[in-house]
Every structure is written in C-alpha cells, then in structure tokens.
Amino acid sequence: MEGLSKNNLRILLMDSNPVVNDFDIKDPSRDIEVAVRIETRWLGEDTGKTILLNLSDHILQLANQMTLKTRKLTDIERETLGQLVSNF
C-alpha cells in the first residue's frame, strides 16, 4: 500500500483532546483507493505523559484483510459506484 509502506503513521496524544487524521491509502496493484479518518483520544486518567501511537502496521493488516475478501470491480460496477458517490 502506497504511503503506509513507505511512511509510518504516528500519532502523538499529548492530552485528552481528540486528534483527527485524514489520509488516503492507495494500492495501484489492486486499483483501489480508500479515504481513511482516524480519531484518537486518550481515555482514562491523564498522567501528563505524551503517548506515541504507531498505527501503520495495524492499518496495513486491516487493509490487506479487506482486499483478500474483495474482487476487482467490473467496468459497469465501477461506473455505477462512481455515479452513486457523485450524488453525495
């Protein structure tokens, strides 16, 4: 997967405020692209310490599992999906 395999997705939690990250994951070999939004927040007692989350491996594993269960869209399916998405 482009991006995640080359770069680590790291999130710093410095306090109990939520941190939102938006990014795209592209896999040219499977001709797919997914828009991802991750919202993280610190739950529990605030110790005053910063927490570093490295989520790249988790997201790569999730994306790989999703693609193992899917097939490539036909041209008609891709066109229909494109029309549905453009209506939003």
SVG drawing of the C-alpha trace seen along z (x, -y; Angstrom):
<svg xmlns="http://www.w3.org/2000/svg" viewBox="-27 -19 36 32">
<polyline fill="none" stroke="black" stroke-width="0.4" points="0.0,0.0 1.4,-3.3 2.2,-5.7 1.9,-3.4 4.6,-1.0 6.9,-3.9 6.0,-6.1 4.9,-5.3 1.6,-6.7 2.4,-8.1 0.0,-10.0 1.0,-11.9 -1.5,-12.1 -0.5,-14.9 -3.7,-15.4 -7.3,-14.2 -8.3,-16.2 -9.1,-14.1 -6.6,-14.0 -8.1,-13.6 -6.0,-12.4 -7.4,-12.2 -5.4,-10.4 -5.8,-8.2 -4.5,-4.7 -3.8,-3.7 -2.9,-0.3 -2.2,-0.6 -1.7,3.2 -5.3,3.7 -6.6,0.5 -8.1,-0.7 -8.0,-3.9 -9.6,-4.3 -10.2,-7.5 -9.4,-7.0 -10.2,-9.1 -8.7,-8.1 -9.8,-9.9 -7.9,-9.0 -8.2,-10.2 -6.7,-9.4 -9.0,-7.6 -8.6,-7.2 -6.6,-9.3 -4.3,-12.0 -0.8,-11.2 0.8,-14.2 2.9,-12.0 2.7,-12.1 1.7,-8.8 3.1,-7.8 0.9,-5.5 2.3,-3.8 -0.6,-2.6 0.9,-1.8 1.2,2.0 -2.3,2.2 -3.8,0.3 -1.8,2.3 -3.0,5.6 -6.6,4.4 -6.4,3.2 -4.8,6.4 -7.5,8.5 -10.2,6.3 -8.6,6.8 -8.3,10.5 -12.1,10.7 -12.9,8.5 -12.6,8.8 -11.8,6.3 -14.9,4.3 -16.2,4.7 -16.4,1.6 -20.2,1.5 -19.8,1.8 -17.1,-0.9 -19.3,-3.3 -22.4,-2.6 -20.4,-3.2 -19.0,-6.4 -22.5,-7.7 -23.6,-6.8 -20.7,-8.6 -21.1,-11.7 -24.7,-12.0 -23.4,-12.8"/>
</svg>
